[in-house]
């Protein structure tokens, strides 16, 4: 049985809430149940071409099944979105945190509730689940969060470069006007009043573009916004006793490296599957995992989840793969193998080898003539057409990669500001390249620092304004940064390739910033030159003796 209504917050802004209760013959069962809550900016209920779309029916979360399994489920639109009133001050900010905590407290007090609440979500909803937890509502006992971040600055502005996440254009009012009015608002008058208030929403892309450093003060929120919204700054609240955590990500999804960082800092279980953003992998029954998690920590069913290994991930192996279970995170304890990048006579003639080739340089003309209009490129396509590439001979045997990769590029640019993007690719015998890992760094952000959280001994750049160091044109510097993690078996006769580029299709603002960036990188090879460090589980072997 569903009912929807407006729930006033502490400042009397009314949020649209839906509650789904177990029922029989259309009548709610008069029993107490745990509650599972999802908080969304994407409209909990709306019409798409005349068809009702309801968050409770999204397969990713299995919420309707939870109702049938003895849970109350609640969904709500965040303020400034959907059918809720108010204006959105920021993106996953402390206003939303307090709103979510108030809803959790209200749900716990209802006569149909046991008083214990769990939160669930993927992508923005995964972020709102962490956000609500950061406000420490006492009734919150379990968090299932997927495809979200630990360090918002490092996620949105990774390496000092803003990418595609959080920078889409804001939606027109017509999108929220397609929301389903709450019960009793039969003519939609309240919905129209609520949506009219959304005109006061803080624009998302200008918010992120306007705070280039971790310690930047936002003119739109009046705060150091990265610190306000970075979950890591609320670690004490997130890791407090009595709250259970389960995290989920997929390898072909940028947030997964952040999900692993969350697992390194929270008392969390973790699962990583193949696939893209919030895509349910067929190798795992995500709905069953979610239910088992909530059964254990909201219903207190001794189902053995406590005895399982903390972490599980799918190691891809051609068209197959295997499930890895471990009490250590992917790549922890795996030694990286250094491979030198040898400069060729042209941008696509570079080599990648266990032994460095004689020292030489490559002049790489940065290609800014790339399309940046993809709606949401969750994972990059091969950048080879506009990059400098470095390729190994074919593999003589399978090579298993496990964990984060690190690149160290010796380079000089012809301007004070320049960006560098790096990718590791699997190249099959036909020449088809598949991106396995990727990372980026603005050269002015190259100064190393110490992370304010457990960071798996990876390179860290503070992002603080005082640490920014523009380049001296023509003077070489060393750029060290990690690439995203992977668990992957490269097949025999395939090649590995590193691609280095100065621009990427995920930079939605490339047309605005490109004129102020370098036009050329000079890349350096040799024993003290550029290299990549790859976490091979066993020694890598190639078909040629030159390795």
Secondary structure, DSSP 4 states (H G I P E B T S, - for coil): -EEEEEEE-TTS-EEEEEEE--EETTEE-SS-EEEEEEEESS-SEEEETTEEEEGGG-TTTTHHHHHHTTEEEEEEEPTTSTT--S---SSS-HHHHHHHHHHHHHHHHSTTEEEEEEEEEETHHHHHHHHHHHTT-TTEEEEEEES--S-HHHHHTGGG---STT-SPPPPHHHHHTBPPPTT-TT-HHHHHHHHHGGGPPPHHHHHHT--STTPPPTTTSS-HHHHH-GGGGHHHHT-TT-EEEEEEETTSTTHHHHHHHHHHSSEEEEEESSSTT---TTS-HHHHHHHHHHHHHS----SGGGS-SEEEEEEETTEEEEEEESS-TTTTPPPEEEEEE--SSTT-EEEESSPPPP-EEEEE---------S--SSPPP-GGGSEEEEPPPBSS-EEEEEEEEEEEEEEESSS--EEEEEEEEE-TT--EEEEEEEEEEGGG--B---SS--TT---B---GGG-----TT--EEEEEEEEEEEEEEPTT-EEEEEEES--TT-TTHHHHGGGS-SEEEEE-STTS-EEEE-BSS---BSSTT-
